[in-house]
Amino acid sequence: MSENKIAKKIMVVDDDVDLLLQLKMQLEAVGYDVTTAESVSEAEKLIETYAPDLAIVDLMMERMDGGFVLCYHIKRKDPKTPVIMVTGVTADTGFEFDSATDEERSWLKADVTLAKPVRIEQLTREMTRLLKG
């Protein structure tokens, strides 16, 4: 990012500490200001005082529905905050879901759903698209 632009604030939430560190380093390398949380409870405390421009949330954390709950809280605080849900649930369970339709987004509370392992190019492309909107 150019020096006169303010870096977009990104919150990344995942209980996989290695993935969290990897995403933080990759996103900071392309100019984002990244804050991380390792659990839903940590992220919920964080959003009390922190307003990210975009959130990246894992689905299954300390509770199976943890990502759903967190997406709901993020959208309740600010419905305009874009949320990308990244999940390995399809690989783990065979259950597929998406956030492609308005109906799916209404219950999922995520603007985009990406399957793990997510490629950084795919993630940053979606981030750029959502942050422009």
C-alpha atoms as one frame of an Amber mdcrd trajectory, in Angstrom:
protein
   0.000   0.000   0.000   1.211   3.488  -0.638   2.418   5.541   2.300  -0.447
   8.034   2.130  -3.121   5.335   2.417  -4.330   4.107   5.765  -4.039   0.331
   6.021  -7.339  -1.529   6.256  -7.864  -3.220   9.631  -8.352  -6.969   9.337
  -9.356  -9.305  12.167  -8.397 -12.960  11.681  -9.886 -15.554  14.035  -8.792
 -19.192  14.007  -7.860 -21.724  16.693  -5.046 -23.037  14.463  -2.200 -20.866
  15.735   0.115 -21.813  12.863  -2.486 -20.786  10.268  -3.199 -17.607  12.211
   0.478 -16.623  12.186   0.832 -17.510   8.497  -2.195 -15.416   7.475  -1.062
 -12.505   9.645   2.373 -12.450   8.026   1.005 -12.828   4.484  -1.644 -10.130
   4.911   0.744  -7.699   6.597   3.209  -8.259   3.739   0.614  -6.873   1.298
  -0.175  -3.869   3.488  -3.025  -4.808   5.831  -3.104  -4.011   9.559  -3.889
  -7.435  11.063  -5.215  -8.258  14.530  -5.701 -11.891  15.506  -7.711 -13.922
  17.989  -7.364 -17.632  18.776 -10.946 -18.236  19.917 -14.502 -16.998  19.615
 -14.425 -15.697  23.189 -11.191 -13.773  22.544 -12.626 -12.314  19.332 -15.894
 -11.309  21.026 -13.933  -9.362  23.666 -11.855  -7.782  20.914 -14.846  -6.527
  18.897 -16.180  -4.693  21.949 -13.469  -2.070  21.360 -12.070  -2.871  17.899
 -13.863  -2.201  14.637 -12.234  -4.157  11.805 -12.749  -3.180   8.185 -13.058
  -6.907   7.413 -13.075 -10.148   9.428 -11.781 -13.583   8.460 -13.328 -16.249
  10.674 -12.854 -20.005  11.015 -16.067 -22.012  11.379 -15.147 -24.723  13.886
 -13.242 -23.499  16.905 -13.878 -24.213  20.594 -17.508 -24.966  19.699 -18.642
 -26.576  16.452 -20.793 -23.530  15.644 -18.300 -20.973  16.969 -17.740 -19.286
  13.617 -21.476 -18.926  13.005 -21.927 -17.292  16.411 -18.994 -14.943  15.886
 -20.201 -13.906  12.410 -23.588 -13.104  13.945 -21.957 -10.892  16.616 -19.756
  -9.094  14.091 -22.730  -8.362  11.820 -24.900  -7.335  14.784 -22.273  -4.764
  15.808 -21.858  -3.451  12.244 -23.853  -5.065   9.424 -21.557  -3.440   6.846
 -18.419  -5.246   8.072 -17.512  -7.846   5.432 -16.938 -11.346   6.822 -15.071
 -14.151   5.098 -15.582 -17.579   6.632 -12.795 -20.080   6.028 -13.508 -23.669
   6.898 -12.314 -27.207   6.578 -15.794 -28.540   7.360 -16.333 -29.918   3.846
 -13.096 -31.897   3.968 -13.844 -33.065   7.530 -17.539 -33.915   7.158 -18.452
 -33.885   3.475 -21.115 -31.273   4.293 -21.016 -28.389   1.813 -22.446 -24.938
   2.287 -21.887 -21.620   0.618 -22.748 -17.960   0.975 -23.525 -17.373  -2.684
 -27.203 -16.483  -2.325 -28.941 -13.836  -0.227 -30.757 -16.600   1.687 -27.486
 -18.369   2.552 -25.873 -15.092   3.637 -28.907 -14.276   5.811 -28.415 -17.312
   8.054 -24.672 -17.781   7.602 -23.838 -14.106   8.263 -20.730 -14.452   6.090
 -20.312 -12.611   2.810 -17.969 -15.252   1.371 -17.164 -18.833   2.341 -13.791
 -20.306   1.378 -12.623 -23.896   1.863  -9.388 -24.647   3.684  -6.670 -24.768
   2.698  -7.282 -21.306   1.302  -4.815 -19.851  -1.187  -3.604 -16.381  -0.256
  -4.294 -15.137  -3.801  -7.911 -16.276  -3.543  -8.284 -14.730  -0.082  -6.798
 -11.352  -1.032  -8.883 -11.246  -4.217 -12.078 -11.673  -2.153 -10.844  -9.164
   0.433 -10.181  -6.551  -2.246 -13.627  -7.122  -3.756 -15.420  -6.872  -0.405
 -13.479  -3.820   0.789 -14.323  -1.910  -2.393 -18.045  -2.539  -1.887
